[in-house]
Amino acid sequence: MDHGSLYIIIAAVVGLWMTWGIGANDLANILSTAIGSKAISVRQALTIAIIFEVAGAYFGGSEVSATIRSGVIDASQLAHTPILLAYGMLSVLLAGACWMTFASWLGMPVSVTNAIVGALVGVGVVVFGAHAIHWQTVRHIALSWVLSPTIAGVVAYLLFVSIRRSILGVDDPLAAARRLLPIYLVLVAFILSMMTSLKALHHFIVQPSWILMIVTVLATTFVVTGLGWLAMLRIRMGDTMDRHTRFMYIESLFSVLMALTACAMVFAHGSNDVAIAVGPVSGVINFVNHGHFLHSKDATFGYITLAGCAGVVIGLIMYGRKVIETVGQSITLLTPSRAFAATLAAATTVVVSTGTGIPVSATQTLVGAVLGVGLARGIDALDLTVVRNIFMSWMITIPAAAGLATVFFIVLKTLSL
């Protein structure tokens, strides 16, 4: 076996390990609001994960994959010694895989974005020199780590406050729900349509016309709204008409919105976090096949993406329970209406950021949105100990990943694979 094939095999195996960790941590975190609020069943969550994770990674992940592959480290400066960058990419994958597995064991929802970008910067600075880092890109990414959870938290706070004041807190919540939930349904359908249909159009047509884009979005919105409305009509209210029963019925209606919003968030996760794992693997394959890391898209990109999605779903099934409990139950008590507000805010934030090619953290964004919903109910509604532990795990992730990546690089270079 030649060295090139060995590099590809190692990158593929470690990349699959890391996607397993992403599923056990990041995807579990994404679905934690839906499962923790009991808006959807575990089987429904797995169905959503399989369909929309693959769709998001296939249609929407190319921009982020390019950012990770060559946007953080200036590969052109290492044209004469590309083997060093191959070692660096393998080290980044190993560091990310180890850290995601350890965090999943602890049940802490850490960010794979932080881990991979931190590992890239650590290897770049320590081994290649500070000149090899695209610092402007790193600054944009670091800024997104602060802005994305903050924006998602503010949006979730305002959204849940509006739901509480206009539906849950009025004298006749049932009448208000029947009047306003169709509006929320159209909003969710529109956002889901914008995310999926436009990504699909750009995937098959380089520059689709405005008319085609508008028609596609409107048609998809109409179909999703119709499906959501039919699902709501199937929900029957009990014979008794006491206030508790009415609230249970309203929360059941929000469960439909939560399911659709979960589809949006999983699509966003697939278009962002799977690409983060695929980026270094794609970089190694490009190095073997083309001699550099800057090739736009290897012919095996689709297969790598599908394998990564499979690893993510397997990780969710095998080891996602701890993170689901932490985010879905421990931060604050979630109901379908609260989970809907948090997930819709997070999905919108992640997809807008992903469209720009900046790999924001879906984990941090959703946790920020959950905190926003909790704050809307008062500081006492939050478990501050859990929040503190999550923030500490985020702070530790970057230096830990950088240190691990550096150690792995030295080991790989010493072994001279």
Secondary structure, DSSP 8 states (H G I E B T S, - for coil): --HHHHHHHHHHHHHHHHHHHHIIIIIHHHHHHHHHTTSS-HHHHHHHHHHHHHHHHHHH-HHHHHIIIIISB-GGGGTT-HHHHHHHHHHHHHHHHHHHHHHHHHT----HHHHHHHHHHHHIIIII-GGGB-HHHHHHHHHHHHHHHHHHHHHHHHHHHHHIIIIITSS-HHHHHHHHHHHHHHHHHHHHHHHHHHHHHHHH-SS--HHHHHHHHHHHHHHHHHHHHHHHHT----S---HHHHHHHHHHHHHHHHHHHHHHHHHHHHHHHHHHHHHHHHHHHHHHHHSSS--S--TTHHHHHHHHHHHHHHHHHHH-HHHHHIIIIISS---HHHHHHHHHHHHHHHHHHHHTT----HHHHHHHHHHHHHHHT-GGGS-HHHHHHHHHHHHHHHHHHHHHHHHHHHHHHHHT-
